[in-house]
Amino acid sequence: MAPSLEFAFTLEVDLPPALDFGNTHCGHRRFIPITGGTAQGPKLKATILPGGGDWNALREDGMGHVFAKYTIQADDGALISVTNGGSEIQEARSESR
């Protein structure tokens, strides 16, 4: 049987303004706090707990790295630890930006 995907839930995440660390040897670094939110769908109803965040860095060549970690509490009380990581490619930055 071929693998398939099934819709489980949608996240709506509360994000205040990013904390901008500026340019570093690893690229332009930012931290975006995760202060709350919800998960709603046929497979999960939950609250996103405050205290998580999204750490990211964007290099001058347009390659970016992202890492997010946060906790969801399901309506039945179960705690779910979520970790996301990945890479992104953006248009290379110019000096005029």
DSSP file (Angstrom, degrees, kcal/mol; ACC not computed):
  #  RESIDUE AA STRUCTURE BP1 BP2  ACC     N-H-->O    O-->H-N    N-H-->O    O-->H-N    TCO  KAPPA ALPHA  PHI   PSI    X-CA   Y-CA   Z-CA
    1    1 A M              0   0    0      0, 0.0     3,-0.1     0, 0.0     0, 0.0   0.000 360.0 360.0 360.0 133.2    0.0    0.0    0.0
    2    2 A A        -     0   0    0      1,-0.1     0, 0.0     0, 0.0     0, 0.0  -0.465 360.0-104.4 -73.3 143.4    1.3    3.4   -1.0
    3    3 A P        -     0   0    0      0, 0.0     2,-0.3     0, 0.0    -1,-0.1  -0.316  42.9-171.0 -64.1 152.2    1.8    5.9    1.9
    4    4 A S        -     0   0    0     -3,-0.1     2,-0.4     2,-0.0     0, 0.0  -0.926  18.6-122.6-140.4 166.0   -0.7    8.7    2.1
    5    5 A L        -     0   0    0     -2,-0.3     2,-0.4     2,-0.0     0, 0.0  -0.863  18.9-167.6-111.1 146.4   -1.3   11.9    4.0
    6    6 A E        -     0   0    0     -2,-0.4     2,-0.1     0, 0.0    -2,-0.0  -0.995  28.8-113.6-135.0 128.7   -4.3   12.7    6.2
    7    7 A F        +     0   0    0     -2,-0.4     3,-0.1     1,-0.2    34,-0.0  -0.376  39.6 167.5 -60.2 131.3   -5.1   16.2    7.5
    8    8 A A        -     0   0    0      1,-0.4    35,-2.4    34,-0.1    36,-0.8   0.765  52.3 -34.1-113.8 -47.6   -4.8   16.2   11.3
    9    9 A F        -     0   0    0     32,-0.2     2,-0.4    34,-0.2    -1,-0.4  -0.984  44.8-119.5-169.3 165.2   -4.9   19.9   12.6
   10   10 A T  E     -A   40   0A   0     30,-2.4    30,-2.2    -2,-0.3     2,-0.4  -0.962  24.3-142.3-116.2 136.3   -4.0   23.5   11.9
   11   11 A L  E     -A   39   0A   0     -2,-0.4     2,-0.5    28,-0.2    28,-0.2  -0.840  11.5-170.7 -97.1 134.4   -1.7   25.5   14.1
   12   12 A E  E     -A   38   0A   0     26,-2.6    26,-2.3    -2,-0.4     2,-0.4  -0.975  19.0-164.8-119.8 113.7   -2.4   29.2   14.8
   13   13 A V  E     -A   37   0A   0     -2,-0.5     2,-0.6    24,-0.2    24,-0.3  -0.834  18.5-135.2-110.8 133.9    0.7   30.5   16.7
   14   14 A D  E     +A   36   0A   0     22,-3.0    21,-2.1    -2,-0.4    22,-0.6  -0.772  29.9 178.8 -85.5 119.5    1.0   33.8   18.6
   15   15 A L        -     0   0    0     -2,-0.6    19,-0.1    19,-0.2     3,-0.1  -0.958  13.3-159.9-127.5 112.2    4.3   35.4   17.7
   16   16 A P        -     0   0    0      0, 0.0    19,-0.0     0, 0.0     0, 0.0  -0.232  52.6 -57.6 -74.0 177.7    5.5   38.8   19.1
   17   17 A P        -     0   0    0      0, 0.0     2,-0.1     0, 0.0     0, 0.0  -0.218  65.9-102.8 -57.0 148.3    8.1   40.8   17.2
   18   18 A A        -     0   0    0     14,-0.1     2,-0.6    -3,-0.1    14,-0.2  -0.342  22.4-124.0 -69.8 150.2   11.4   39.0   16.6
   19   19 A L  E     -B   31   0A   0     12,-3.5    12,-2.4    -2,-0.1     2,-0.7  -0.894  28.8-148.5 -92.3 119.6   14.5   39.7   18.6
   20   20 A D  E     -B   30   0A   0     -2,-0.6    10,-0.2    10,-0.2     3,-0.1  -0.818  22.2-179.9-100.2 113.9   17.1   40.7   16.1
   21   21 A F  E     -     0   0A   0      8,-2.2     9,-0.2    -2,-0.7    -1,-0.1   0.588  37.0-143.5 -85.0 -11.7   20.7   39.7   17.0
   22   22 A G  E     -B   29   0A   0      7,-0.9     7,-2.5     2,-0.0     2,-0.3  -0.335  46.8 -13.9  81.2-164.9   22.1   41.2   13.7
   23   23 A N  E     +B   28   0A   0      5,-0.2     2,-0.2    -3,-0.1     5,-0.2  -0.553  66.6 165.6 -79.3 134.5   24.9   39.9   11.6
   24   24 A T  E >   -B   27   0A   0      3,-1.5     3,-1.5    -2,-0.3    -2,-0.0  -0.760  56.7 -88.0-132.2 179.2   27.2   37.3   13.2
   25   25 A H  T 3  S+     0   0    0      1,-0.3     3,-0.1    -2,-0.2    -2,-0.0   0.688 129.8  51.8 -65.2 -16.1   29.8   34.9   11.8
   26   26 A C  T 3  S-     0   0    0      1,-0.4    -1,-0.3    33,-0.0     2,-0.2   0.412 123.7 -94.7 -97.3  -0.4   26.9   32.4   11.2
   27   27 A G  E <   -B   24   0A   0     -3,-1.5    -3,-1.5    30,-0.1     2,-0.6  -0.677  69.6 -25.5 116.1-174.6   24.7   34.9    9.3
   28   28 A H  E    S-BC  23  58A   0     30,-3.0    30,-2.0    -5,-0.2     2,-0.4  -0.669  71.6-156.3 -77.5 116.8   21.9   37.3   10.3
   29   29 A R  E     +BC  22  57A   0     -7,-2.5    -8,-2.2    -2,-0.6    -7,-0.9  -0.779  18.6 170.6-107.2 140.2   20.4   35.8   13.5
   30   30 A R  E     -BC  20  56A   0     26,-2.4    26,-2.4    -2,-0.4     2,-0.4  -0.973  19.3-152.6-139.5 154.5   16.9   36.2   14.9
   31   31 A F  E     -BC  19  55A   0    -12,-2.4   -12,-3.5    -2,-0.3    24,-0.2  -0.999   7.6-165.8-126.7 129.6   14.9   34.7   17.7
   32   32 A I  E     - C   0  54A   0     22,-2.7    22,-2.2    -2,-0.4   -14,-0.1  -0.944  17.9-139.5-115.8 109.3   11.1   34.7   17.5
   33   33 A P  E     - C   0  53A   0      0, 0.0     2,-0.6     0, 0.0    20,-0.3  -0.357   5.1-141.3 -64.8 145.6    9.4   33.8   20.8
   34   34 A I  E     + C   0  52A   0     18,-2.4    17,-1.5    35,-0.1    18,-1.0  -0.952  24.9 173.8-106.3 113.8    6.3   31.5   20.7
   35   35 A T        -     0   0    0    -21,-2.1     2,-0.3    -2,-0.6   -20,-0.1   0.453  53.7 -56.7-105.2  -2.0    3.9   32.9   23.3
   36   36 A G  E     +A   14   0A   0    -22,-0.6   -22,-3.0    13,-0.3     2,-0.3  -0.961  57.5 151.3 155.8-170.7    0.8   30.7   22.7
   37   37 A G  E     -AD  13  48A   0     11,-0.6    11,-2.2    -2,-0.3     2,-0.3  -0.899  35.1 -88.5 142.8-169.4   -1.7   29.6   20.2
   38   38 A T  E     -AD  12  47A   0    -26,-2.3   -26,-2.6    -2,-0.3     2,-0.4  -0.944   8.9-148.3-138.3 157.6   -4.0   26.7   19.3
   39   39 A A  E     +AD  11  46A   0      7,-2.2     7,-2.5    -2,-0.3     2,-0.4  -0.999  27.8 175.3-121.8 124.3   -4.1   23.5   17.4
   40   40 A Q  E     +AD  10  45A   0    -30,-2.2   -30,-2.4    -2,-0.4     5,-0.2  -0.996  20.6  97.0-135.6 130.5   -7.5   22.7   15.9
   41   41 A G  S    S-     0   0    0      3,-0.8     3,-0.2    -2,-0.4   -32,-0.2  -0.972  79.4 -69.6 173.5-177.4   -8.6   19.8   13.7
   42   42 A P  S    S+     0   0    0      0, 0.0   -33,-0.2     0, 0.0     3,-0.1   0.731 127.8  37.4 -68.2 -21.5  -10.1   16.4   13.5
   43   43 A K  S    S+     0   0    0    -35,-2.4     2,-0.3     1,-0.3   -34,-0.2   0.595 122.7  25.7-105.6 -13.5   -7.1   14.7   15.2
   44   44 A L        -     0   0    0    -36,-0.8    -3,-0.8    -3,-0.2     2,-0.4  -0.969  43.9-176.9-156.8 134.4   -6.1   17.2   17.8
   45   45 A K  E     +D   40   0A   0     -2,-0.3    30,-2.7    -5,-0.2     2,-0.3  -0.988  39.8 137.3-126.7 120.3   -7.5   20.0   19.9
   46   46 A A  E     -DE  39  74A   0     -7,-2.5    -7,-2.2    -2,-0.4     2,-0.4  -0.945  49.1-115.0-157.7 169.6   -4.8   21.7   21.9
   47   47 A T  E     -DE  38  73A   0     26,-2.5    26,-3.2    -2,-0.3     2,-0.6  -0.954  25.4-132.3-115.1 135.0   -3.2   24.8   23.3
   48   48 A I  E     -DE  37  72A   0    -11,-2.2   -11,-0.6    -2,-0.4    24,-0.2  -0.792  30.1-136.7 -84.4 122.7    0.4   25.9   22.4
   49   49 A L    >   -     0   0    0     22,-2.7     3,-0.5    -2,-0.6    22,-0.5  -0.495  17.2-108.4 -81.8 148.3    2.1   26.8   25.7
   50   50 A P  T 3  S+     0   0    0      0, 0.0   -15,-0.2     0, 0.0    -1,-0.1  -0.346  90.0  65.9 -68.3 156.2    4.3   29.9   26.1
   51   51 A G  T 3  S+     0   0    0    -17,-1.5   -16,-0.1     1,-0.4     2,-0.1   0.302  73.2 104.5 116.9  -8.2    8.0   29.4   26.3
   52   52 A G  E <   -C   34   0A   0    -18,-1.0   -18,-2.4    -3,-0.5    -1,-0.4  -0.253  44.8-174.6 -91.3-174.5    9.0   28.0   23.0
   53   53 A G  E     -CF  33  69A   0     16,-2.1    16,-2.3   -20,-0.3     2,-0.5  -0.992  28.0-119.5-171.9 169.3   10.7   29.8   20.1
   54   54 A D  E     -CF  32  68A   0    -22,-2.2   -22,-2.7    -2,-0.3     2,-0.5  -0.983  25.1-166.2-122.5 115.4   12.0   29.9   16.6
   55   55 A W  E     +CF  31  67A   0     12,-3.5    12,-2.2    -2,-0.5     2,-0.3  -0.880  17.3 170.0-102.0 131.0   15.8   30.4   16.1
   56   56 A N  E     -CF  30  66A   0    -26,-2.4   -26,-2.4    -2,-0.5     2,-0.4  -0.983  20.8-166.8-143.9 156.7   16.9   31.3   12.6
   57   57 A A  E     -CF  29  65A   0      8,-2.2     8,-2.6    -2,-0.3     2,-0.5  -0.998   5.3-162.4-141.0 136.2   20.0   32.5   10.7
   58   58 A L  E     -CF  28  64A   0    -30,-2.0   -30,-3.0    -2,-0.4     6,-0.2  -0.977  13.3-148.9-123.3 119.3   20.2   33.8    7.1
   59   59 A R    >   -     0   0    0      4,-2.9     3,-1.8    -2,-0.5    34,-0.2  -0.358  29.9-106.7 -80.2 164.3   23.6   33.9    5.4
   60   60 A E  T 3  S+     0   0    0      1,-0.3    33,-1.4     2,-0.1    -1,-0.1   0.781 118.1  62.3 -60.9 -28.3   24.6   36.5    2.8
   61   61 A D  T 3  S-     0   0    0     31,-0.2    -1,-0.3     2,-0.1    31,-0.2   0.431 121.2-105.1 -80.5   3.2   24.3   33.8    0.0
   62   62 A G  S <  S+     0   0    0     -3,-1.8    28,-3.4     1,-0.3     2,-0.5   0.364  78.2 133.2  93.0  -5.6   20.6   33.4    0.8
   63   63 A M  E     - G   0  89A   0     26,-0.2    -4,-2.9    24,-0.1     2,-0.3  -0.680  34.9-171.9 -81.6 128.2   20.9   30.0    2.6
   64   64 A G  E     -FG  58  88A   0     24,-3.6    24,-2.3    -2,-0.5     2,-0.4  -0.880  15.6-155.1-121.6 153.5   18.9   30.0    5.9
   65   65 A H  E     -FG  57  87A   0     -8,-2.6    -8,-2.2    -2,-0.3     2,-0.3  -0.991  12.5-170.2-126.7 135.8   18.6   27.6    8.8
   66   66 A V  E     +FG  56  86A   0     20,-2.6    20,-2.1    -2,-0.4     2,-0.3  -0.945   9.2 177.0-127.3 147.3   15.6   27.4   11.1
   67   67 A F  E     +FG  55  85A   0    -12,-2.2   -12,-3.5    -2,-0.3     2,-0.4  -0.931   5.9 179.4-149.4 122.7   15.0   25.6   14.3
   68   68 A A  E     -FG  54  84A   0     16,-3.1    16,-2.8    -2,-0.3     2,-0.4  -0.964   4.3-179.6-126.8 144.1   11.8   25.8   16.4
   69   69 A K  E     +FG  53  83A   0    -16,-2.3   -16,-2.1    -2,-0.4     2,-0.3  -0.983  17.8 142.1-143.7 130.3   10.9   24.1   19.7
   70   70 A Y  E     - G   0  82A   0     12,-2.1    12,-3.0    -2,-0.4     2,-0.4  -0.960  39.0-115.9-158.5 170.6    7.7   24.4   21.6
   71   71 A T  E     - G   0  81A   0    -22,-0.5   -22,-2.7    -2,-0.3     2,-0.4  -0.951  16.7-161.8-122.3 137.0    5.2   22.4   23.7
   72   72 A I  E     -EG  48  80A   0      8,-2.8     8,-3.2    -2,-0.4     2,-0.6  -0.938   7.1-153.4-113.0 136.5    1.5   21.7   22.9
   73   73 A Q  E     -EG  47  79A   0    -26,-3.2   -26,-2.5    -2,-0.4     6,-0.2  -0.948  17.0-140.8-111.9 115.0   -1.0   20.6   25.6
   74   74 A A  E >   -E   46   0A   0      4,-2.9     3,-2.6    -2,-0.6   -28,-0.3  -0.265  26.8-107.1 -68.1 157.5   -3.8   18.5   24.2
   75   75 A D  T 3  S+     0   0    0    -30,-2.7    -1,-0.1     1,-0.3   -29,-0.1   0.750 121.8  58.9 -58.6 -23.8   -7.3   19.1   25.6
   76   76 A D  T 3  S-     0   0    0    -31,-0.3    -1,-0.3     2,-0.1    -2,-0.1   0.419 124.4-103.7 -85.6   3.3   -7.0   15.7   27.4
   77   77 A G  S <  S+     0   0    0     -3,-2.6    -2,-0.1     1,-0.3     2,-0.0   0.228  73.2 143.0  98.0 -13.5   -3.9   17.1   29.3
   78   78 A A        -     0   0    0     -5,-0.1    -4,-2.9     1,-0.1     2,-0.4  -0.353  44.4-137.2 -63.3 138.3   -1.2   15.2   27.3
   79   79 A L  E     -G   73   0A   0     -6,-0.2     2,-0.5    -2,-0.0    -6,-0.2  -0.846  16.4-165.6 -98.7 133.4    1.9   17.2   26.6
   80   80 A I  E     -G   72   0A   0     -8,-3.2    -8,-2.8    -2,-0.4     2,-0.5  -0.976   8.7-150.3-122.8 118.6    3.5   17.1   23.2
   81   81 A S  E     -G   71   0A   0     -2,-0.5     2,-0.4   -10,-0.2   -10,-0.2  -0.782  16.4-163.2 -89.1 126.6    7.0   18.3   22.6
   82   82 A V  E     +G   70   0A   0    -12,-3.0   -12,-2.1    -2,-0.5     2,-0.4  -0.936  12.0 179.2-116.3 131.6    7.5   19.6   19.0
   83   83 A T  E     -G   69   0A   0     -2,-0.4     2,-0.4   -14,-0.2   -14,-0.2  -0.993   3.8-179.6-130.4 124.9   10.9   20.2   17.3
   84   84 A N  E     +G   68   0A   0    -16,-2.8   -16,-3.1    -2,-0.4     2,-0.3  -0.971   5.9 167.3-122.5 138.9   11.1   21.5   13.8
   85   85 A G  E     +G   67   0A   0     -2,-0.4     2,-0.3   -18,-0.2   -18,-0.2  -0.985  11.3 124.6-144.2 156.5   14.3   22.2   11.9
   86   86 A G  E     -G   66   0A   0    -20,-2.1   -20,-2.6    -2,-0.3     2,-0.3  -0.993  43.4 -96.1 176.3-174.3   15.2   22.8    8.3
   87   87 A S  E     -G   65   0A   0     -2,-0.3     2,-0.3   -22,-0.2   -22,-0.2  -0.891  24.4-168.0-126.1 155.5   16.8   24.9    5.6
   88   88 A E  E     -G   64   0A   0    -24,-2.3   -24,-3.6    -2,-0.3     2,-0.5  -0.977  13.3-143.2-140.4 154.3   15.5   27.6    3.3
   89   89 A I  E     +G   63   0A   0     -2,-0.3     2,-0.3   -26,-0.2   -26,-0.2  -0.982  23.9 175.8-120.9 122.5   16.9   29.4    0.3
   90   90 A Q        -     0   0    0    -28,-3.4     3,-0.1    -2,-0.5    -2,-0.0  -0.765  45.1 -75.1-116.8 165.9   16.2   33.0   -0.2
   91   91 A E        -     0   0    0     -2,-0.3   -29,-0.1     1,-0.1    -1,-0.1  -0.354  63.7 -97.0 -56.6 136.6   17.3   35.5   -2.8
   92   92 A A        -     0   0    0    -31,-0.2   -31,-0.2     1,-0.1     2,-0.2  -0.282  43.2-113.5 -58.7 142.8   20.9   36.5   -2.0
   93   93 A R        -     0   0    0    -33,-1.4     2,-0.3   -34,-0.2    -1,-0.1  -0.495  25.8-149.5 -79.1 146.6   21.1   39.8   -0.1
   94   94 A S    >   -     0   0    0     -2,-0.2     3,-1.4     1,-0.1    -1,-0.0  -0.744  27.6-111.1-109.4 164.1   22.6   42.9   -1.7
   95   95 A E  T 3  S+     0   0    0     -2,-0.3    -1,-0.1     1,-0.3    -2,-0.0   0.738 113.4  65.6 -65.1 -22.4   24.5   45.7    0.2
   96   96 A S  T 3         0   0    0      1,-0.2    -1,-0.3     0, 0.0    -3,-0.0   0.604 360.0 360.0 -78.6  -9.9   21.6   48.1   -0.6
   97   97 A R    <         0   0    0     -3,-1.4    -1,-0.2     0, 0.0    -2,-0.1   0.479 360.0 360.0 -79.3 360.0   19.1   46.1    1.6
